[in-house]
Amino acid sequence: MSEDRPEPESLANEYLETIDQEIDEERRSELENTKEELQERREKYVSQHGEDSRIVQRVDQKIEDVEAELDELNESAQQVDELRTQLLKAAKDRLEFNREWLSTTVLEGLTHALYAEKDDNLILNQTRIEGPEDLDEIEDLAQLDMEHTLLLLVEDRLGETDTVSERWERFVDSKYHKPFLVVSREGTASPEDVLPSLSEDANRKDAKNWLERPLYDWDDLVPYYRAGDGEFGLSTSGKYLAHHYAESAENLAEEGDGGDDSDDGQASLDDVGDNGGDSDE
């Protein structure tokens, strides 16, 4: 492989090493506020004491010190962004489910680049992949569909497709949105967990159906997998949607109060999905 096309393993490893050197966002915000306050004081002191006064010179020194620390933090953040983009662009151009792309390091790097969690597996179209050995159990067409789904997420993260955002917009306008928010908040959830967030006339069967329908009706970006014991967990696509698109957990309770889950004004899942297939209810 040529020098300008580094292997996925090296790209992922460099990215992971960089994010492990945590950027103190709280400190960065604090410095931004301090800089703003110092600049306000400088303007006030200049008007009262003059540009060459000692107090203005001291403020200037403090501003310089703050800016130096900010530059250092911003440089680290920029490096993370650049390495993330390199890894994602490599995936966009060369992704193929093989030993090269399914190593633990690459999986952790890709998942973190997508939704800020280091996962050592992918869950796509209800199938878990932890390494190349899992491909033996997957048919070729199913594997291609899974690669397609992952590429959609990569391209969305790079800002190169509207497919994911359009799917999300239709999802939000459907009655399947609130169950997704519950699963996003809890990590895994059963119909019983979802039911309290639905309208008063909804029952357990409704909750179960509204969780299951994406499993049957979506060709790609399936947000769930069956986690066992009647619970549903977030797939790789689901984690991506939750991280980049879902409303915050704080808004869940607000939405759950007094909401109307009737079909009026809401998209059906047939509209949300691609194939429009019917499922057993």
C-alpha positions, 0 to 999 in steps of 0.5 A: 500500500502506498505511503499516501494510503495508510492502512486502516489499522494505523489510521485508527490507532493514531486516532484512538491514541489522540482521543485518549489524550482527553481535551478538557472542554470545560477548561476550554469553555472557561478560558473563552469566558475569561478572555471575553471578560478580560476584553470587556475590562480592557475596553473599560480601562482604556477609556478611563486610564488610557492605552498605555496605563499599567492596568491595561498592560496587565490585562493585555498580558493576561489575555495573551496567556489565556490565548496561548492556552486556548491555542494549545487546546484548539490545536489538539481538538483540530488534530482529533478532527483531522484524524477522524476525517482521515479515517472516515474518508479511508472508510468511504473510499476503501471499506470492505468487510475483511481482516483489514477493516474488521480488526478490533482497533479499526472497529473501535476507531470507526465506531468512535469516529461515528458516534463517540463510543469505542465499540469492538463490534458492529451491529448492522441489520440485526447481525453482530460482527466482532471480527472477520471470522463472523463473515463465514456465517453471513451470505454475500448479499447480506454482507453487501447490505451491511457494508452499504449501511455502514457507508451511509453512516460514514458519508453522513458523518462526512456531510456527503449524503442526505439519506440519513437525515431524511430518514430521521425526519420521517422517523420523527414524524412517526409514532415510532419515535418515542419508543426509540428515544426510550431505547436511546436513553436506557440502552436497552428497553422492553415494551413495558419500558416504552409503554409509560412514554406513549399515549394513554390509549396505547397498550403493550401490543402497540409498544411491542409493534412500534419497536419491532416494525423497523426490524421488519420494514427497514432495508438499511439503518435498522436502529435496533437489535434483539437484546434478549429477554424481550428487550431491544438495544441500539444497533450501530445505526441506532447509536449513530441516530441517537448521538447525532439526531435524537432529542436529549433525554431531558426532552423525553419526559416533556414529549411523553406528557399529553402527547397524541399518538394518533395517526393523524399528521404522522407518517407510517413506518411504511413511509419511514422505511424503504420497502413498504413491506407489511409485518405481522402485528 
